[in-house]
Amino acid sequence: MSSKDVGSSSWMTLEIWTRFMGPGLIPSGRISDALDIKMMKWPGHGVGKDVTMQQIVENEYMKADEYDWQMMDPTDYALRVALPRSAGVFEPFAKMPPVRTFFGPAGWVGFLANPGYAKSSKTLMDLGDEFFTSSKRPSWK
């Protein structure tokens, strides 16, 4: 069984992680694959199926001229810059207008109608069950 197979199995990942690493945040290969995380490589996603460790991808995720923006409007920066750079599923957020321009619920309609955002939203919603499954220990007894 490859490292990719283990990472794609919620119960196996949980069992192995807690046995050797102790309880804590359990990485799910299926969630990581669907999110298209750009800051890491893991078995079957950027490195071979039998590689046993995740790898950090070093990059300039925050540029020098963006610090003021991040400090002045951290929510806008996170939604329009940090998330799209860190995971492919959030790339449509980069085209989102500044959050401060959304006045009331009607201001969100145009963005929510965007096909790219709709696809991202569906992917995130579909991952909900996987997240809860990968976060709970199955009943062994």
N, CA, C and O atoms as a DFTB+ gen file, in Angstrom:
564 C
 N C O
     1  1       0.861      -1.181       0.000
     2  2       0.000       0.000       0.000
     3  2       0.903       1.239       0.000
     4  3       1.844       1.329       0.788
     5  1       0.610       2.178      -0.881
     6  2       1.451       3.368      -1.011
     7  2       1.078       4.426       0.030
     8  3       0.016       4.353       0.647
     9  1       1.952       5.398       0.217
    10  2       1.665       6.521       1.128
    11  2       0.449       7.296       0.643
    12  3      -0.323       7.807       1.455
    13  1       0.268       7.390      -0.685
    14  2      -0.915       8.073      -1.234
    15  2      -2.182       7.342      -0.824
    16  3      -3.163       7.983      -0.447
    17  1      -2.187       6.005      -0.888
    18  2      -3.359       5.227      -0.484
    19  2      -3.699       5.475       0.981
    20  3      -4.865       5.625       1.345
    21  1      -2.674       5.515       1.807
    22  2      -2.906       5.762       3.236
    23  2      -3.487       7.153       3.445
    24  3      -4.437       7.308       4.212
    25  1      -2.935       8.176       2.775
    26  2      -3.424       9.546       2.921
    27  2      -4.825       9.741       2.394
    28  3      -5.527      10.661       2.815
    29  1      -5.248       8.870       1.461
    30  2      -6.588       8.982       0.888
    31  2      -7.633       8.227       1.698
    32  3      -8.826       8.342       1.420
    33  1      -7.212       7.468       2.681
    34  2      -8.144       6.710       3.520
    35  2      -8.291       7.415       4.859
    36  3      -7.349       7.450       5.650
    37  1      -9.461       7.974       5.118
    38  2      -9.683       8.755       6.341
    39  2      -9.363       7.962       7.598
    40  3      -8.617       8.432       8.457
    41  1      -9.921       6.762       7.712
    42  2      -9.726       6.015       8.956
    43  2      -8.293       5.550       9.108
    44  3      -7.766       5.524      10.220
    45  1      -7.642       5.175       7.987
    46  2      -6.264       4.715       8.060
    47  2      -5.335       5.868       8.432
    48  3      -4.434       5.703       9.255
    49  1      -5.554       7.030       7.827
    50  2      -4.742       8.202       8.157
    51  2      -4.868       8.528       9.634
    52  3      -3.869       8.770      10.312
    53  1      -6.094       8.534      10.128
    54  2      -6.334       8.842      11.530
    55  2      -5.657       7.840      12.442
    56  3      -5.002       8.227      13.410
    57  1      -5.803       6.566      12.148
    58  2      -5.214       5.523      12.985
    59  2      -3.692       5.623      13.009
    60  3      -3.083       5.592      14.079
    61  1      -3.082       5.740      11.843
    62  2      -1.616       5.802      11.765
    63  2      -1.101       7.076      12.417
    64  3      -0.134       7.037      13.178
    65  1      -1.735       8.202      12.127
    66  2      -1.292       9.474      12.691
    67  2      -1.333       9.436      14.217
    68  3      -0.359       9.802      14.875
    69  1      -2.463       8.992      14.782
    70  2      -2.579       8.997      16.241
    71  2      -1.670       7.952      16.872
    72  3      -1.200       8.142      17.993
    73  1      -1.418       6.859      16.175
    74  2      -0.542       5.829      16.727
    75  2       0.903       6.314      16.807
    76  3       1.592       6.059      17.794
    77  1       1.364       7.017      15.762
    78  2       2.770       7.406      15.711
    79  2       3.039       8.863      16.056
    80  3       4.137       9.192      16.507
    81  1       2.071       9.734      15.856
    82  2       2.283      11.166      16.077
    83  2       1.496      11.708      17.263
    84  3       1.777      12.810      17.733
    85  1       0.525      10.960      17.749
    86  2      -0.329      11.443      18.824
    87  2      -1.541      12.161      18.246
    88  3      -1.588      12.447      17.050
    89  1      -2.518      12.450      19.098
    90  2      -3.725      13.112      18.604
    91  2      -3.428      14.533      18.144
    92  3      -2.474      15.157      18.610
    93  1      -4.221      15.025      17.256
    94  2      -4.034      16.384      16.760
    95  2      -4.657      16.534      15.394
    96  3      -5.531      15.757      15.008
    97  1      -4.210      17.530      14.668
    98  2      -4.733      17.793      13.331
    99  2      -4.366      16.646      12.411
   100  3      -3.192      16.304      12.265
   101  1      -5.365      16.061      11.797
   102  2      -5.159      14.919      10.918
   103  2      -5.234      15.379       9.467
   104  3      -6.292      15.831       9.028
   105  1      -4.149      15.280       8.715
   106  2      -4.208      15.691       7.312
   107  2      -4.977      14.670       6.475
   108  3      -4.762      13.468       6.632
   109  1      -5.853      15.113       5.608
   110  2      -6.597      14.225       4.717
   111  2      -6.090      14.438       3.297
   112  3      -6.127      15.554       2.778
   113  1      -5.623      13.375       2.677
   114  2      -5.138      13.466       1.310
   115  2      -6.235      13.867       0.339
   116  3      -5.992      14.634      -0.593
   117  1      -7.451      13.351       0.552
   118  2      -8.554      13.686      -0.352
   119  2      -8.904      15.168      -0.271
   120  3      -9.166      15.800      -1.294
   121  1      -8.911      15.725       0.940
   122  2      -9.207      17.151       1.090
   123  2      -8.080      17.973       0.474
   124  3      -8.337      18.928      -0.260
   125  1      -6.860      17.615       0.762
   126  2      -5.720      18.345       0.201
   127  2      -5.729      18.312      -1.319
   128  3      -5.436      19.320      -1.962
   129  1      -6.064      17.157      -1.904
   130  2      -6.143      17.045      -3.359
   131  2      -7.228      17.960      -3.914
   132  3      -6.995      18.681      -4.885
   133  1      -8.409      17.936      -3.308
   134  2      -9.533      18.732      -3.807
   135  2      -9.278      20.230      -3.661
   136  3      -9.688      21.018      -4.513
   137  1      -8.599      20.624      -2.581
   138  2      -8.291      22.038      -2.380
   139  2      -7.168      22.502      -3.301
   140  3      -7.025      23.700      -3.547
   141  1      -6.377      21.572      -3.810
   142  2      -5.220      21.880      -4.638
   143  2      -4.283      22.830      -3.891
   144  3      -3.954      23.917      -4.365
   145  1      -3.873      22.385      -2.723
   146  2      -3.001      23.190      -1.870
   147  2      -1.659      23.394      -2.568
   148  3      -1.026      22.433      -3.005
   149  1      -1.235      24.639      -2.669
   150  2      -0.023      24.989      -3.404
   151  2       1.198      25.114      -2.500
   152  3       2.324      25.181      -2.991
   153  1       0.994      25.145      -1.208
   154  2       2.090      25.374      -0.275
   155  2       2.742      24.079       0.197
   156  3       3.732      24.105       0.928
   157  1       2.183      22.949      -0.222
   158  2       2.713      21.652       0.200
   159  2       2.658      20.673      -0.952
   160  3       1.860      20.816      -1.878
   161  1       3.515      19.682      -0.878
   162  2       3.467      18.519      -1.752
   163  2       3.295      17.320      -0.835
   164  3       3.825      17.305       0.276
   165  1       2.564      16.328      -1.287
   166  2       2.336      15.132      -0.482
   167  2       2.269      13.944      -1.424
   168  3       2.197      14.131      -2.639
   169  1       2.292      12.717      -0.892
   170  2       2.311      11.533      -1.753
   171  2       1.200      11.557      -2.796
   172  3       0.019      11.649      -2.462
   173  1       1.598      11.471      -4.070
   174  2       0.661      11.477      -5.175
   175  2       0.280      12.865      -5.658
   176  3      -0.461      12.988      -6.634
   177  1       0.763      13.911      -5.006
   178  2       0.456      15.286      -5.408
   179  2       1.750      16.097      -5.351
   180  3       2.022      16.795      -4.374
   181  1       2.526      15.989      -6.401
   182  2       3.776      16.743      -6.476
   183  2       5.006      15.938      -6.114
   184  3       6.124      16.322      -6.457
   185  1       4.813      14.829      -5.428
   186  2       5.904      13.894      -5.128
   187  2       5.369      12.481      -5.374
   188  3       4.160      12.284      -5.497
   189  1       6.261      11.513      -5.445
   190  2       5.861      10.141      -5.745
   191  2       4.870       9.552      -4.754
   192  3       4.752      10.028      -3.625
   193  1       4.156       8.510      -5.183
   194  2       3.144       7.881      -4.341
   195  2       3.720       7.265      -3.081
   196  3       3.019       7.143      -2.077
   197  1       4.988       6.874      -3.117
   198  2       5.581       6.190      -1.979
   199  2       6.440       7.078      -1.095
   200  3       7.078       6.588      -0.163
   201  1       6.469       8.374      -1.371
   202  2       7.191       9.310      -0.499
   203  2       6.451       9.355       0.825
   204  3       5.222       9.426       0.842
   205  1       7.171       9.317       1.927
   206  2       6.510       9.182       3.230
   207  2       6.243      10.493       3.953
   208  3       5.559      10.496       4.976
   209  1       6.758      11.592       3.455
   210  2       6.585      12.865       4.154
   211  2       5.985      13.921       3.233
   212  3       6.205      13.907       2.022
   213  1       5.225      14.833       3.826
   214  2       4.781      16.011       3.092
   215  2       5.973      16.944       2.948
   216  3       6.897      16.901       3.760
   217  1       5.958      17.783       1.926
   218  2       7.046      18.734       1.716
   219  2       6.470      20.138       1.581
   220  3       5.467      20.345       0.898
   221  1       7.103      21.085       2.230
   222  2       6.705      22.489       2.139
   223  2       7.251      23.060       0.832
   224  3       8.400      22.804       0.473
   225  1       6.439      23.825       0.127
   226  2       6.865      24.497      -1.098
   227  2       7.179      25.941      -0.734
   228  3       6.283      26.718      -0.403
   229  1       8.443      26.286      -0.798
   230  2       8.836      27.652      -0.462
   231  2       8.529      28.577      -1.633
   232  3       8.809      28.259      -2.789
   233  1       7.947      29.726      -1.308
   234  2       7.590      30.700      -2.320
   235  2       7.364      32.040      -1.613
   236  3       7.302      32.101      -0.385
   237  1       7.246      33.075      -2.376
   238  2       6.938      34.389      -1.813
   239  2       5.414      34.517      -1.789
   240  3       4.810      35.019      -2.738
   241  1       4.801      34.061      -0.698
   242  2       3.345      34.061      -0.605
   243  2       2.790      35.433      -0.240
   244  3       1.607      35.700      -0.454
   245  1       3.621      36.291       0.298
   246  2       3.250      37.680       0.573
   247  2       4.379      38.557       0.064
   248  3       5.530      38.416       0.478
   249  1       4.039      39.451      -0.828
   250  2       5.047      40.323      -1.427
   251  2       5.282      41.552      -0.538
   252  3       4.411      41.947       0.238
   253  1       6.448      42.133      -0.662
   254  2       6.841      43.250       0.205
   255  2       5.866      44.425       0.134
   256  3       5.625      45.083       1.146
   257  1       5.306      44.696      -1.031
   258  2       4.403      45.851      -1.155
   259  2       2.966      45.548      -0.690
   260  3       2.083      46.394      -0.830
   261  1       2.732      44.357      -0.145
   262  2       1.382      43.987       0.304
   263  2       1.189      44.072       1.812
   264  3       0.070      43.887       2.291
   265  1       2.231      44.342       2.566
   266  2       2.111      44.364       4.020
   267  2       1.118      45.415       4.506
   268  3       0.333      45.142       5.414
   269  1       1.139      46.603       3.922
   270  2       0.189      47.648       4.340
   271  2      -1.246      47.208       4.070
   272  3      -2.124      47.411       4.909
   273  1      -1.486      46.614       2.920
   274  2      -2.823      46.129       2.574
   275  2      -3.283      45.091       3.604
   276  3      -4.410      45.145       4.096
   277  1      -2.403      44.161       3.914
   278  2      -2.756      43.118       4.877
   279  2      -3.051      43.703       6.255
   280  3      -3.962      43.237       6.939
   281  1      -2.306      44.699       6.663
   282  2      -2.515      45.319       7.983
   283  2      -3.780      46.182       8.008
   284  3      -4.492      46.202       9.012
   285  1      -4.061      46.888       6.921
   286  2      -5.216      47.793       6.883
   287  2      -6.538      47.048       6.671
   288  3      -7.570      47.462       7.200
   289  1      -6.516      45.964       5.911
   290  2      -7.752      45.235       5.608
   291  2      -7.449      43.738       5.527
   292  3      -7.426      43.166       4.437
   293  1      -7.218      43.105       6.678
   294  2      -6.785      41.703       6.669
   295  2      -7.800      40.743       6.056
   296  3      -7.404      39.742       5.458
   297  1      -9.090      41.016       6.187
   298  2     -10.092      40.126       5.600
   299  2     -10.032      40.183       4.083
   300  3     -10.027      39.147       3.419
   301  1      -9.988      41.385       3.535
   302  2      -9.912      41.547       2.089
   303  2      -8.640      40.900       1.547
   304  3      -8.679      40.205       0.532
   305  1      -7.519      41.128       2.219
   306  2      -6.249      40.551       1.779
   307  2      -6.304      39.020       1.819
   308  3      -5.862      38.349       0.886
   309  1      -6.848      38.485       2.902
   310  2      -6.924      37.026       3.031
   311  2      -7.780      36.420       1.930
   312  3      -7.394      35.421       1.323
   313  1      -8.947      37.019       1.667
   314  2      -9.857      36.467       0.662
   315  2      -9.344      36.624      -0.761
   316  3      -9.473      35.702      -1.567
   317  1      -8.763      37.780      -1.085
   318  2      -8.402      38.066      -2.476
   319  2      -6.957      37.738      -2.834
   320  3      -6.619      37.660      -4.015
   321  1      -6.096      37.544      -1.825
   322  2      -4.678      37.287      -2.118
   323  2      -4.174      36.010      -1.456
   324  3      -3.710      35.102      -2.146
   325  1      -4.256      35.928      -0.138
   326  2      -3.647      34.806       0.580
   327  2      -4.289      33.463       0.221
   328  3      -3.582      32.504      -0.088
   329  1      -5.609      33.387       0.260
   330  2      -6.267      32.119      -0.069
   331  2      -6.023      31.693      -1.516
   332  3      -5.678      30.534      -1.743
   333  1      -6.189      32.583      -2.515
   334  2      -5.912      32.150      -3.895
   335  2      -4.474      31.696      -4.129
   336  3      -4.231      30.820      -4.959
   337  1      -3.528      32.274      -3.415
   338  2      -2.130      31.858      -3.575
   339  2      -1.856      30.526      -2.892
   340  3      -0.955      29.793      -3.298
   341  1      -2.616      30.214      -1.872
   342  2      -2.323      29.010      -1.094
   343  2      -3.061      27.769      -1.577
   344  3      -2.598      26.654      -1.336
   345  1      -4.211      27.932      -2.260
   346  2      -4.974      26.767      -2.702
   347  2      -5.727      27.083      -3.998
   348  3      -6.394      28.112      -4.104
   349  1      -5.613      26.199      -4.964
   350  2      -6.237      26.398      -6.260
   351  2      -7.749      26.564      -6.199
   352  3      -8.319      27.279      -7.024
   353  1      -8.408      25.924      -5.247
   354  2      -9.859      26.034      -5.151
   355  2     -10.302      27.476      -4.901
   356  3     -11.439      27.835      -5.208
   357  1      -9.419      28.299      -4.351
   358  2      -9.759      29.685      -4.047
   359  2      -9.334      30.677      -5.137
   360  3      -9.500      31.883      -4.955
   361  1      -8.797      30.204      -6.252
   362  2      -8.338      31.117      -7.304
   363  2      -9.413      32.103      -7.783
   364  3      -9.069      33.249      -8.072
   365  1     -10.703      31.720      -7.885
   366  2     -11.718      32.698      -8.297
   367  2     -11.846      33.885      -7.341
   368  3     -12.312      34.952      -7.743
   369  1     -11.443      33.715      -6.097
   370  2     -11.521      34.808      -5.127
   371  2     -10.588      35.960      -5.499
   372  3     -10.824      37.096      -5.090
   373  1      -9.532      35.683      -6.268
   374  2      -8.584      36.721      -6.670
   375  2      -9.254      37.771      -7.560
   376  3      -8.806      38.916      -7.617
   377  1     -10.324      37.379      -8.253
   378  2     -11.032      38.301      -9.141
   379  2     -12.196      39.002      -8.437
   380  3     -12.926      39.779      -9.053
   381  1     -12.354      38.731      -7.188
   382  2     -13.434      39.315      -6.396
   383  2     -13.171      40.810      -6.180
   384  3     -12.026      41.208      -5.962
   385  1     -14.214      41.636      -6.237
   386  2     -14.011      43.052      -5.920
   387  2     -13.631      43.214      -4.446
   388  3     -13.861      42.299      -3.655
   389  1     -13.062      44.339      -4.065
   390  2     -12.732      44.537      -2.650
   391  2     -13.961      44.305      -1.761
   392  3     -15.063      44.746      -2.088
   393  1     -13.766      43.624      -0.661
   394  2     -14.868      43.289       0.243
   395  2     -15.605      44.542       0.701
   396  3     -16.823      44.510       0.878
   397  1     -14.896      45.629       0.892
   398  2     -15.523      46.860       1.387
   399  2     -16.548      47.436       0.400
   400  3     -17.334      48.309       0.766
   401  1     -16.541      46.946      -0.861
   402  2     -17.502      47.446      -1.850
   403  2     -18.828      46.696      -1.814
   404  3     -19.776      47.089      -2.495
   405  1     -18.907      45.640      -1.043
   406  2     -20.157      44.889      -0.930
   407  2     -21.033      45.541       0.123
   408  3     -20.789      45.388       1.320
   409  1     -22.038      46.258      -0.311
   410  2     -22.955      46.920       0.620
   411  2     -24.221      46.091       0.728
   412  3     -25.033      46.073      -0.197
   413  1     -24.397      45.411       1.840
   414  2     -25.590      44.607       2.055
   415  2     -25.577      43.325       1.244
   416  3     -24.660      43.081       0.460
   417  1     -26.598      42.513       1.436
   418  2     -26.668      41.215       0.757
   419  2     -26.654      41.310      -0.761
   420  3     -26.067      40.450      -1.417
   421  1     -27.284      42.331      -1.340
   422  2     -27.354      42.436      -2.801
   423  2     -25.974      42.610      -3.428
   424  3     -25.769      42.221      -4.577
   425  1     -25.038      43.182      -2.701
   426  2     -23.692      43.379      -3.227
   427  2     -22.952      42.081      -3.511
   428  3     -22.011      42.063      -4.305
   429  1     -23.367      41.004      -2.872
   430  2     -22.708      39.717      -3.048
   431  2     -23.246      38.943      -4.239
   432  3     -22.604      37.996      -4.693
   433  1     -24.412      39.324      -4.757
   434  2     -25.074      38.535      -5.789
   435  2     -24.199      38.347      -7.028
   436  3     -24.071      37.227      -7.524
   437  1     -23.601      39.416      -7.529
   438  2     -22.758      39.311      -8.719
   439  2     -21.591      38.363      -8.514
   440  3     -21.274      37.560      -9.391
   441  1     -20.959      38.454      -7.372
   442  2     -19.826      37.562      -7.106
   443  2     -20.294      36.123      -6.959
   444  3     -19.672      35.210      -7.503
   445  1     -21.374      35.911      -6.236
   446  2     -21.865      34.551      -6.016
   447  2     -22.346      33.897      -7.305
   448  3     -22.340      32.672      -7.422
   449  1     -22.766      34.717      -8.279
   450  2     -23.231      34.185      -9.560
   451  2     -22.077      33.800     -10.490
   452  3     -22.299      33.122     -11.493
   453  1     -20.872      34.216     -10.178
   454  2     -19.704      33.901     -10.991
   455  2     -19.500      32.381     -11.033
   456  3     -19.432      31.750      -9.978
   457  1     -19.400      31.774     -12.233
   458  2     -19.253      30.316     -12.333
   459  2     -18.021      29.776     -11.591
   460  3     -18.073      28.687     -11.020
   461  1     -16.926      30.523     -11.597
   462  2     -15.726      30.070     -10.889
   463  2     -15.957      29.975      -9.397
   464  3     -15.552      29.004      -8.758
   465  1     -16.609      30.987      -8.840
   466  2     -16.903      30.950      -7.408
   467  2     -17.885      29.829      -7.105
   468  3     -17.728      29.127      -6.106
   469  1     -18.902      29.647      -7.954
   470  2     -19.900      28.598      -7.727
   471  2     -19.221      27.223      -7.676
   472  3     -19.568      26.383      -6.846
   473  1     -18.247      27.002      -8.574
   474  2     -17.514      25.728      -8.577
   475  2     -16.700      25.575      -7.288
   476  3     -16.680      24.501      -6.688
   477  1     -16.031      26.648      -6.866
   478  2     -15.261      26.606      -5.620
   479  2     -16.165      26.304      -4.437
   480  3     -15.843      25.477      -3.584
   481  1     -17.291      26.984      -4.401
   482  2     -18.236      26.810      -3.307
   483  2     -18.749      25.368      -3.247
   484  3     -18.847      24.784      -2.168
   485  1     -19.074      24.801      -4.409
   486  2     -19.560      23.419      -4.437
   487  2     -18.469      22.462      -3.953
   488  3     -18.746      21.539      -3.187
   489  1     -17.238      22.681      -4.396
   490  2     -16.129      21.831      -3.950
   491  2     -15.989      21.895      -2.436
   492  3     -15.853      20.864      -1.778
   493  1     -16.021      23.100      -1.883
   494  2     -15.881      23.261      -0.434
   495  2     -17.036      22.598       0.313
   496  3     -16.824      21.956       1.342
   497  1     -18.238      22.748      -0.195
   498  2     -19.388      22.130       0.457
   499  2     -19.308      20.610       0.392
   500  3     -19.643      19.927       1.359
   501  1     -18.867      20.080      -0.745
   502  2     -18.732      18.637      -0.891
   503  2     -17.668      18.061       0.045
   504  3     -17.743      16.892       0.423
   505  1     -16.695      18.861       0.414
   506  2     -15.633      18.401       1.309
   507  2     -16.061      18.344       2.769
   508  3     -15.346      17.781       3.598
   509  1     -17.204      18.911       3.094
   510  2     -17.670      18.932       4.480
   511  2     -17.746      17.549       5.096
   512  3     -17.236      17.333       6.196
   513  1     -18.379      16.603       4.401
   514  2     -18.497      15.244       4.943
   515  2     -17.130      14.601       5.110
   516  3     -16.873      13.933       6.111
   517  1     -16.254      14.801       4.135
   518  2     -14.900      14.237       4.228
   519  2     -14.156      14.819       5.428
   520  3     -13.446      14.098       6.129
   521  1     -14.317      16.110       5.663
   522  2     -13.644      16.744       6.795
   523  2     -14.090      16.107       8.109
   524  3     -13.257      15.756       8.944
   525  1     -15.394      15.960       8.292
   526  2     -15.884      15.386       9.546
   527  2     -15.530      13.918       9.668
   528  3     -15.263      13.440      10.770
   529  1     -15.524      13.189       8.556
   530  2     -15.131      11.784       8.579
   531  2     -13.663      11.640       8.954
   532  3     -13.306      10.776       9.755
   533  1     -12.808      12.486       8.377
   534  2     -11.373      12.368       8.638
   535  2     -10.980      12.887      10.013
   536  3      -9.857      12.663      10.465
   537  1     -11.896      13.578      10.678
   538  2     -11.592      14.140      11.999
   539  2     -12.056      13.262      13.138
   540  3     -11.782      13.565      14.300
   541  1     -12.747      12.188      12.835
   542  2     -13.301      11.327      13.889
   543  2     -12.711       9.929      13.794
   544  3     -12.512       9.383      12.708
   545  1     -12.443       9.379      14.944
   546  2     -11.955       7.997      15.007
   547  2     -13.138       7.065      14.789
   548  3     -14.168       7.209      15.448
   549  1     -13.004       6.109      13.873
   550  2     -14.098       5.158      13.685
   551  2     -14.250       4.260      14.900
   552  3     -13.317       4.112      15.688
   553  1     -15.387       3.679      15.048
   554  2     -15.656       2.782      16.169
   555  2     -14.973       1.444      15.881
   556  3     -15.327       0.758      14.923
   557  1     -13.998       1.078      16.707
   558  2     -13.252      -0.153      16.493
   559  2     -13.871      -1.331      17.235
   560  3     -13.598      -2.488      16.917
   561  1     -14.709      -1.028      18.228
   562  2     -15.179      -2.107      19.100
   563  2     -16.551      -2.564      18.773
   564  3     -17.073      -3.467      19.427
